[in-house]
Structures are given as C-alpha cells and as structure tokens.
Amino acid sequence: MMTQINVRVEDKTKRLASKTLADIGLDMSSAVNLFLKQVIVDQGLPFTPSTKYAKKLRAKWDKEVAWALKHGKRYTDTKELFRDLNIE
C-alpha cells in the first residue's frame, strides 16, 4: 500500500532539486523514497549535518522568537487558541 506525504519547500529549491535529480535519472518522488529508505537503513540521517550555517540559523531563530515574545498573542486556554485558528 502507498501513502502520500506533503512537504512544503521553497519554489526555487524544488525547481533546482528537480533539475539536479532529472540529470541523474530520478524524479522527486523516487528521490524522497530513496532518502527515507536510507534513513531506515542508517537508523538516522544518511549524511552528517553540517554546522557551517548553525550560527546564522540560530541568530535567525533567536530574532523570530524575540519578535514573537514581544508581539505575538498569548493564550491562557486552548479554546481561545482554537477560536483564533477557526478550529472549533
């Protein structure tokens, strides 16, 4: 049985990845399947995550968190949150 996964990526990322994959004879679905099967085999990511951009990424996250803490709405109960999300 097959199932579907929906993933959001930037348009440019999808376009460039699709071209690169096509150049090696793969479509996006096949590449994702290969990735997930390798995750199972390796029992983890099939590559070593790099810390090359870690400081830049952390700074971006910290900035977003600071903004959310200063300007974001806080909720005291889930009913209020769900009302704002239009989930009732």
C-alpha positions in Angstrom: 0.0 0.0 0.0 1.3 3.5 -0.8 0.7 6.7 1.1 1.2 10.3 0.4 3.4 12.9 2.1 3.0 16.6 1.5 6.1 18.7 2.1 6.5 22.5 1.8 9.7 23.7 0.2 10.7 27.0 -1.5 9.9 27.1 -5.2 13.5 27.7 -6.1 14.6 24.7 -4.0 12.1 22.4 -5.7 13.0 23.7 -9.2 16.7 23.3 -8.7 16.4 19.9 -6.9 14.1 18.6 -9.7 16.6 19.6 -12.4 19.5 18.0 -10.5 17.5 14.8 -9.9 16.4 14.7 -13.5 20.1 14.9 -14.6 20.8 11.7 -12.7 17.6 10.0 -13.9 15.4 10.4 -10.8 12.1 12.2 -10.2 11.3 13.9 -6.9 9.1 11.0 -5.6 11.9 8.4 -6.3 14.5 10.6 -4.6 12.3 11.1 -1.5 11.7 7.3 -1.3 15.4 6.6 -1.6 16.1 9.1 1.2 13.5 7.6 3.5 14.8 4.1 2.9 18.3 5.2 3.6 17.1 6.8 6.9 15.8 3.3 7.8 19.0 1.6 6.9 21.2 4.1 8.7 18.8 4.5 11.6 19.3 8.2 11.2 20.1 10.8 8.6 22.1 9.4 5.7 24.5 12.3 5.9 26.3 14.3 8.5 24.6 17.6 9.3 26.9 20.5 8.9 27.3 23.2 11.4 28.6 25.6 8.7 25.5 27.8 8.9 24.5 27.0 12.5 25.3 30.4 13.9 23.4 32.2 11.1 20.4 29.9 11.5 20.4 30.3 15.3 20.6 34.1 15.0 17.5 34.0 12.7 15.6 31.8 15.1 16.5 33.9 18.1 15.3 37.0 16.2 12.0 35.3 15.3 11.5 34.2 18.9 12.2 37.7 20.3 9.7 39.1 17.9 7.1 36.5 18.8 7.6 37.1 22.5 7.2 40.9 22.1 4.4 41.0 19.5 2.8 37.5 19.5 -0.5 36.8 21.1 -0.5 34.6 24.2 -3.3 32.2 25.1 -4.4 31.1 28.5 -6.6 28.2 27.2 -6.8 26.0 24.1 -10.4 27.1 23.4 -9.3 30.6 22.8 -6.4 29.4 20.6 -8.7 27.2 18.5 -11.2 30.0 18.1 -8.5 32.2 16.6 -7.4 29.3 14.3 -11.0 28.7 13.3 -10.9 25.2 14.7 -13.9 24.5 16.8 
